[in-house]
């Protein structure tokens, strides 16, 4: 008859053999974060963001991991945000077209930017341009990768610092969620 000790060790070793260790998560670099095919089904971060200075309207989505974040906290690893940039429609005289609500009207989709956060991501950022663990990718309207200078993404998000977790419209997002 087997001892209890032998049975427990056998059960432990058997369970170890059946449970493979977790696969290591790759540390992504800029340009490596993929555009999820279903991002439009994600929670809306903000929509209809008015940028008359850039002649654009922007819609921003965030995956469910990021959407669970609370105000004042950084976004967790696994957060992915997608921003669509639309050309604002123009009138015949070159002025920007506005709808009945007084807001810019969306024209053609120009580009789509993706921002993702993971442990150790972005370690390869140029000196002085590290935005926490965030990495960036850019895509054309058809979903093909765009050769955008990611340094522009990094330099735009860098001034926000850790208090806003390098995320534009951080306060606006959490204020909108309250209502």
Backbone as CSV, one residue per row, in Angstrom:
resi,resn,N_x,N_y,N_z,CA_x,CA_y,CA_z,C_x,C_y,C_z
1,UNK,0.836,-1.178,0.000,0.000,0.000,0.000,0.882,1.243,0.000
2,UNK,0.518,2.232,-0.837,1.300,3.460,-0.958,1.036,4.370,0.237
3,UNK,2.078,5.092,0.619,1.913,6.047,1.714,1.231,7.310,1.195
4,UNK,0.634,8.037,2.108,-0.023,9.304,1.740,0.979,10.249,1.091
5,UNK,2.194,10.258,1.613,3.262,11.105,1.069,3.537,10.768,-0.401
6,UNK,3.624,9.500,-0.724,3.875,9.047,-2.096,2.715,9.422,-3.012
7,UNK,1.500,9.280,-2.514,0.313,9.625,-3.308,0.291,11.127,-3.605
8,UNK,0.571,11.954,-2.595,0.558,13.408,-2.788,1.647,13.859,-3.760
9,UNK,2.831,13.312,-3.637,3.916,13.660,-4.556,3.551,13.233,-5.972
10,UNK,2.992,12.043,-6.116,2.575,11.574,-7.439,1.514,12.475,-8.046
11,UNK,0.539,12.908,-7.241,-0.515,13.799,-7.733,0.073,15.144,-8.139
12,UNK,1.006,15.661,-7.332,1.635,16.938,-7.648,2.409,16.858,-8.959
13,UNK,3.231,15.829,-9.100,4.023,15.672,-10.328,3.126,15.467,-11.539
14,UNK,2.047,14.749,-11.371,1.108,14.526,-12.468,0.466,15.838,-12.902
15,UNK,0.089,16.677,-11.922,-0.544,17.956,-12.279,0.450,18.886,-12.945
16,UNK,1.711,18.830,-12.535,2.735,19.669,-13.164,2.941,19.274,-14.622
17,UNK,2.910,17.996,-14.867,3.132,17.517,-16.230,1.983,17.904,-17.151
18,UNK,0.784,18.065,-16.609,-0.378,18.384,-17.422,-0.549,19.880,-17.647
19,UNK,0.056,20.700,-16.821,-0.116,22.143,-16.916,1.159,22.771,-17.452
20,UNK,1.168,23.141,-18.726,2.390,23.748,-19.270,2.593,25.137,-18.672
21,UNK,3.826,25.574,-18.585,4.076,26.920,-18.059,3.485,27.961,-19.007
22,UNK,3.110,29.133,-18.481,2.549,30.158,-19.362,3.578,30.601,-20.401
23,UNK,3.092,30.871,-21.587,3.978,31.329,-22.662,4.440,32.751,-22.358
24,UNK,5.697,33.053,-22.607,6.160,34.415,-22.356,5.483,35.390,-23.327
25,UNK,5.181,36.560,-22.829,4.544,37.585,-23.650,5.647,38.392,-24.331
26,UNK,5.530,38.535,-25.634,6.533,39.283,-26.389,6.504,40.753,-26.000
27,UNK,7.666,41.347,-25.956,7.770,42.784,-25.705,7.693,43.474,-27.055
28,UNK,6.542,44.093,-27.319,6.336,44.737,-28.608,7.100,46.049,-28.708
29,UNK,7.397,46.400,-29.944,8.049,47.668,-30.267,7.075,48.491,-31.089
30,UNK,7.396,49.758,-31.276,6.572,50.608,-32.135,6.439,49.957,-33.506
31,UNK,5.223,50.048,-34.058,4.942,49.473,-35.360,4.519,48.015,-35.300
32,UNK,4.610,47.383,-34.119,4.275,45.969,-34.006,2.896,45.704,-33.406
33,UNK,2.244,46.712,-32.882,0.915,46.489,-32.304,-0.090,46.447,-33.447
34,UNK,-0.845,45.374,-33.511,-1.756,45.142,-34.629,-3.076,45.890,-34.457
35,UNK,-3.692,46.171,-35.557,-5.023,46.785,-35.585,-6.039,45.655,-35.494
36,UNK,-6.761,45.605,-34.389,-7.758,44.542,-34.190,-8.912,44.733,-35.166
37,UNK,-9.307,43.662,-35.813,-10.390,43.730,-36.808,-11.714,44.151,-36.173
38,UNK,-11.902,43.862,-34.899,-13.192,44.137,-34.245,-13.183,45.378,-33.352
39,UNK,-12.205,46.265,-33.514,-12.085,47.395,-32.592,-13.331,48.280,-32.534
40,UNK,-14.116,48.323,-33.609,-15.316,49.172,-33.590,-16.395,48.621,-32.652
41,UNK,-16.242,47.376,-32.213,-17.184,46.807,-31.250,-16.733,47.061,-29.808
42,UNK,-15.558,47.653,-29.635,-15.039,47.951,-28.304,-15.787,49.138,-27.702
43,UNK,-15.645,49.337,-26.404,-16.223,50.533,-25.797,-15.635,51.803,-26.435
44,UNK,-16.467,52.827,-26.537,-16.014,54.105,-27.085,-15.284,54.873,-25.993
45,UNK,-14.088,55.310,-26.304,-13.322,56.156,-25.390,-13.897,57.559,-25.499
46,UNK,-13.891,58.119,-26.688,-14.541,59.391,-27.016,-14.880,59.367,-28.497
47,UNK,-15.948,60.023,-28.888,-16.283,60.083,-30.316,-16.549,61.521,-30.723
48,UNK,-16.330,61.776,-31.999,-16.575,63.105,-32.538,-15.665,64.170,-31.968
49,UNK,-14.434,63.792,-31.613,-13.483,64.759,-31.049,-13.175,65.798,-32.123
50,UNK,-13.434,67.035,-31.811,-13.292,68.140,-32.758,-11.865,68.674,-32.779
51,UNK,-11.247,68.676,-33.945,-9.903,69.224,-34.115,-9.892,70.154,-35.323
52,UNK,-10.547,71.326,-35.204,-10.559,72.248,-36.341,-9.155,72.720,-36.736
53,UNK,-8.234,72.767,-35.778,-6.859,73.161,-36.072,-6.184,72.206,-37.049
54,UNK,-6.556,70.936,-36.979,-5.989,69.926,-37.866,-6.959,69.560,-38.992
55,UNK,-8.135,70.213,-39.016,-9.196,69.904,-39.977,-9.579,68.433,-39.897
56,UNK,-9.793,67.970,-38.648,-10.083,66.554,-38.413,-11.177,66.369,-37.378
57,UNK,-11.800,65.200,-37.457,-12.713,64.693,-36.439,-12.161,63.326,-36.066
58,UNK,-12.146,63.027,-34.762,-11.534,61.788,-34.316,-12.507,60.953,-33.480
59,UNK,-12.453,59.664,-33.685,-13.191,58.704,-32.862,-12.160,57.792,-32.223
60,UNK,-12.339,57.547,-30.922,-11.363,56.755,-30.177,-12.084,55.612,-29.461
61,UNK,-11.525,54.431,-29.596,-12.057,53.225,-28.960,-11.017,52.674,-27.984
62,UNK,-11.491,51.923,-26.986,-10.582,51.296,-26.028,-11.076,49.876,-25.764
63,UNK,-10.148,48.939,-25.649,-10.569,47.561,-25.407,-11.118,47.414,-23.986
64,UNK,-11.710,46.270,-23.703,-12.355,46.077,-22.400,-11.360,46.108,-21.245
65,UNK,-10.133,45.683,-21.483,-9.112,45.742,-20.428,-8.952,47.194,-19.969
66,UNK,-8.761,48.102,-20.912,-8.565,49.507,-20.582,-9.823,50.186,-20.082
67,UNK,-10.983,49.743,-20.562,-12.235,50.410,-20.190,-12.602,50.203,-18.728
68,UNK,-11.958,49.278,-18.059,-12.245,49.015,-16.647,-11.422,49.891,-15.707
69,UNK,-10.531,50.701,-16.263,-9.680,51.571,-15.462,-10.516,52.641,-14.774
70,UNK,-10.093,53.032,-13.592,-10.786,54.095,-12.869,-9.947,55.366,-12.901
71,UNK,-10.622,56.491,-12.765,-9.954,57.801,-12.807,-8.843,57.856,-11.758
72,UNK,-7.746,58.468,-12.150,-6.615,58.614,-11.256,-5.659,57.438,-11.266
73,UNK,-6.010,56.398,-11.977,-5.170,55.198,-12.051,-4.585,55.072,-13.455
74,UNK,-3.413,54.445,-13.572,-2.871,54.184,-14.907,-3.660,53.054,-15.568
75,UNK,-3.627,53.026,-16.875,-4.258,51.938,-17.610,-3.416,50.678,-17.407
76,UNK,-4.065,49.520,-17.269,-3.301,48.289,-17.028,-2.630,47.764,-18.296
77,UNK,-1.640,46.913,-18.087,-1.040,46.206,-19.221,-2.142,45.438,-19.929
78,UNK,-2.074,45.420,-21.254,-3.114,44.788,-22.059,-4.086,45.792,-22.641
79,UNK,-3.982,47.044,-22.218,-4.847,48.095,-22.756,-4.435,48.408,-24.186
80,UNK,-5.436,48.519,-25.063,-5.208,48.930,-26.449,-6.250,49.988,-26.784
81,UNK,-5.798,51.055,-27.404,-6.669,52.141,-27.828,-6.485,52.348,-29.327
82,UNK,-7.586,52.627,-30.014,-7.547,52.863,-31.454,-8.180,54.218,-31.737
83,UNK,-7.472,55.047,-32.496,-7.981,56.370,-32.851,-8.109,56.480,-34.363
84,UNK,-9.334,56.766,-34.813,-9.589,57.009,-36.232,-9.510,58.506,-36.487
85,UNK,-8.782,58.900,-37.525,-8.695,60.302,-37.924,-9.463,60.489,-39.220
86,UNK,-10.491,61.317,-39.153,-11.301,61.630,-40.330,-11.001,63.051,-40.777
87,UNK,-10.952,63.244,-42.069,-10.841,64.587,-42.632,-12.178,65.281,-42.383
88,UNK,-12.125,66.507,-41.899,-13.361,67.266,-41.720,-13.848,67.705,-43.098
89,UNK,-15.145,67.601,-43.311,-15.702,68.035,-44.595,-15.522,69.539,-44.745
90,UNK,-15.303,69.955,-45.988,-15.133,71.383,-46.274,-16.237,71.863,-47.198
91,UNK,-16.609,73.117,-47.014,-17.562,73.770,-47.913,-16.823,74.190,-49.178
92,UNK,-17.566,74.609,-50.191,-16.981,75.033,-51.466,-15.979,76.177,-51.283
93,UNK,-16.213,77.027,-50.282,-15.314,78.168,-50.059,-14.100,77.811,-49.197
94,UNK,-13.964,76.521,-48.831,-12.805,76.078,-48.059,-13.012,76.096,-46.547
95,UNK,-14.120,76.660,-46.090,-14.387,76.634,-44.652,-14.846,75.228,-44.256
96,UNK,-14.716,74.927,-42.990,-15.095,73.602,-42.513,-16.606,73.509,-42.360
97,UNK,-17.153,72.419,-42.831,-18.595,72.190,-42.802,-19.025,71.734,-41.409
98,UNK,-20.110,72.333,-40.941,-20.634,71.971,-39.622,-22.071,71.509,-39.753
99,UNK,-22.425,70.543,-38.917,-23.782,70.020,-38.899,-24.701,70.938,-38.113
100,UNK,-25.957,70.532,-37.986,-26.952,71.315,-37.250,-26.563,71.491,-35.786
101,UNK,-25.756,70.576,-35.264,-25.309,70.658,-33.870,-24.102,71.585,-33.695
102,UNK,-23.614,72.158,-34.811,-22.479,73.071,-34.754,-21.120,72.381,-34.754
103,UNK,-21.134,71.077,-34.880,-19.872,70.326,-34.864,-19.405,70.015,-36.276
104,UNK,-18.088,69.855,-36.407,-17.510,69.488,-37.698,-18.098,68.174,-38.175
105,UNK,-18.272,68.074,-39.487,-18.791,66.851,-40.079,-17.621,65.991,-40.557
106,UNK,-17.769,64.687,-40.369,-16.736,63.742,-40.794,-16.743,63.586,-42.299
107,UNK,-15.556,63.576,-42.838,-15.363,63.244,-44.243,-14.744,61.857,-44.325
108,UNK,-13.763,61.710,-45.194,-13.107,60.417,-45.410,-12.177,60.052,-44.257
109,UNK,-12.099,58.757,-43.979,-11.150,58.247,-42.993,-9.747,58.415,-43.562
110,UNK,-8.870,59.056,-42.798,-7.498,59.295,-43.252,-6.535,58.209,-42.777
111,UNK,-6.493,58.009,-41.472,-5.574,57.040,-40.874,-6.172,56.501,-39.586
112,UNK,-5.573,55.428,-39.119,-5.963,54.816,-37.857,-4.680,54.592,-37.055
113,UNK,-4.687,55.071,-35.815,-3.532,54.911,-34.941,-3.886,53.964,-33.807
114,UNK,-2.928,53.124,-33.426,-3.118,52.163,-32.349,-2.062,52.432,-31.285
115,UNK,-2.511,52.396,-30.035,-1.641,52.612,-28.888,-1.888,51.448,-27.936
116,UNK,-0.837,50.705,-27.578,-1.005,49.558,-26.700,0.007,49.568,-25.580
117,UNK,-0.379,48.960,-24.459,0.471,48.955,-23.269,0.713,47.527,-22.798
118,UNK,1.980,47.211,-22.531,2.347,45.899,-22.014,3.643,45.996,-21.232
119,UNK,3.858,45.044,-20.360,5.048,45.040,-19.520,6.313,45.045,-20.369
120,UNK,7.108,46.081,-20.229,8.370,46.178,-20.956,8.253,46.637,-22.398
121,UNK,7.007,46.910,-22.856,6.845,47.394,-24.220,7.460,48.789,-24.310
122,UNK,7.930,49.113,-25.441,8.472,50.446,-25.652,9.883,50.632,-25.121
123,UNK,10.507,49.556,-24.637,11.876,49.680,-24.124,12.844,50.139,-25.201
124,UNK,12.492,49.895,-26.450,13.385,50.264,-27.550,13.122,51.695,-28.045
125,UNK,12.321,52.454,-27.310,12.035,53.842,-27.704,13.322,54.653,-27.759
126,UNK,13.369,55.634,-28.661,14.558,56.489,-28.725,14.803,57.174,-27.377
127,UNK,16.037,57.501,-27.108,16.416,58.155,-25.849,15.532,59.371,-25.583
128,UNK,15.019,59.446,-24.378,14.188,60.579,-23.973,12.768,60.545,-24.492
129,UNK,12.373,59.468,-25.193,11.036,59.394,-25.803,10.186,58.253,-25.234
130,UNK,10.610,57.646,-24.144,9.855,56.522,-23.571,8.597,57.060,-22.901
131,UNK,7.469,56.495,-23.275,6.167,56.865,-22.711,5.667,55.705,-21.864
132,UNK,6.304,55.481,-20.737,5.922,54.344,-19.922,6.103,53.068,-20.738
133,UNK,5.099,52.201,-20.697,5.156,50.929,-21.427,4.285,50.937,-22.675
134,UNK,4.036,52.113,-23.244,3.180,52.242,-24.434,3.992,52.095,-25.714
135,UNK,3.365,51.475,-26.721,3.913,51.429,-28.077,2.833,51.892,-29.044
136,UNK,3.234,52.270,-30.249,2.332,52.883,-31.222,2.493,52.236,-32.595
137,UNK,1.390,52.204,-33.332,1.399,51.781,-34.731,0.445,52.683,-35.497
138,UNK,0.654,52.778,-36.802,-0.203,53.603,-37.653,-0.628,52.785,-38.868
139,UNK,-1.862,53.027,-39.316,-2.419,52.302,-40.462,-3.151,53.266,-41.386
140,UNK,-3.137,52.928,-42.670,-3.937,53.667,-43.632,-5.395,53.275,-43.447
141,UNK,-6.294,53.992,-44.085,-7.729,53.717,-43.978,-8.085,52.292,-44.408
142,UNK,-7.292,51.721,-45.315,-7.574,50.351,-45.788,-7.013,49.271,-44.854
143,UNK,-6.397,49.679,-43.747,-5.868,48.731,-42.771,-4.424,48.331,-42.992
144,UNK,-3.812,48.818,-44.058,-2.404,48.493,-44.311,-1.516,49.392,-43.450
145,UNK,-0.381,48.861,-42.965,0.511,49.660,-42.130,0.966,50.940,-42.838
146,UNK,0.984,52.017,-42.082,1.447,53.313,-42.596,2.851,53.573,-42.065
147,UNK,3.699,54.116,-42.897,5.076,54.374,-42.474,5.218,55.697,-41.710
148,UNK,4.279,55.962,-40.824,4.324,57.215,-40.078,5.514,57.243,-39.137
149,UNK,6.055,58.425,-38.928,7.145,58.534,-37.952,6.556,58.419,-36.538
150,UNK,6.762,57.270,-35.917,6.206,57.005,-34.592,6.771,57.992,-33.570
151,UNK,7.906,58.578,-33.865,8.476,59.587,-32.967,7.471,60.726,-32.764
152,UNK,6.675,61.018,-33.787,5.644,62.062,-33.648,4.610,61.645,-32.605
153,UNK,4.223,60.370,-32.587,3.281,59.868,-31.566,3.898,60.032,-30.185
154,UNK,5.126,59.578,-30.061,5.807,59.636,-28.768,5.974,61.073,-28.283
155,UNK,6.374,61.977,-29.160,6.593,63.364,-28.728,5.284,64.053,-28.372
156,UNK,4.183,63.654,-29.003,2.877,64.236,-28.698,2.354,63.746,-27.342
157,UNK,2.597,62.479,-27.007,2.105,61.902,-25.755,3.043,62.141,-24.575
158,UNK,4.315,62.378,-24.838,5.319,62.523,-23.787,4.988,63.601,-22.754
159,UNK,4.533,64.790,-23.156,4.273,65.838,-22.157,3.160,65.495,-21.158
160,UNK,2.332,64.515,-21.476,1.239,64.145,-20.567,1.757,63.459,-19.318
161,UNK,2.896,62.805,-19.432,3.537,62.174,-18.292,2.732,61.078,-17.633
162,UNK,3.263,60.627,-16.521,2.670,59.503,-15.817,1.355,59.846,-15.137
163,UNK,1.117,61.113,-14.793,-0.137,61.464,-14.116,-1.342,61.218,-15.015
164,UNK,-1.157,61.312,-16.304,-2.226,61.029,-17.276,-1.922,59.742,-18.026
165,UNK,-0.923,58.998,-17.565,-0.489,57.746,-18.189,-0.233,57.923,-19.683
166,UNK,0.254,59.095,-20.056,0.616,59.406,-21.436,-0.581,59.329,-22.393
167,UNK,-1.802,59.453,-21.857,-3.018,59.310,-22.661,-3.703,60.664,-22.816
168,UNK,-3.855,61.107,-24.071,-4.587,62.339,-24.356,-6.043,62.188,-23.961
169,UNK,-6.629,63.263,-23.481,-8.050,63.344,-23.124,-8.409,62.400,-21.972
170,UNK,-7.419,62.111,-21.147,-7.594,61.249,-19.978,-8.730,61.785,-19.100
171,UNK,-8.634,63.058,-18.695,-9.651,63.647,-17.816,-11.009,63.700,-18.506
172,UNK,-11.025,64.072,-19.768,-12.273,64.154,-20.524,-12.968,62.793,-20.588
173,UNK,-12.192,61.740,-20.774,-12.735,60.388,-20.834,-13.430,60.016,-19.527
174,UNK,-12.744,60.230,-18.401,-13.338,59.847,-17.119,-14.504,60.758,-16.741
175,UNK,-14.449,62.010,-17.150,-15.591,62.907,-16.911,-16.813,62.440,-17.706
176,UNK,-16.596,62.027,-18.955,-17.702,61.546,-19.795,-18.291,60.255,-19.220
177,UNK,-17.466,59.431,-18.618,-17.957,58.174,-18.037,-18.845,58.419,-16.810
178,UNK,-18.616,59.522,-16.113,-19.430,59.840,-14.942,-20.878,60.119,-15.325
179,UNK,-21.063,60.739,-16.512,-22.417,61.134,-16.912,-23.143,60.081,-17.694
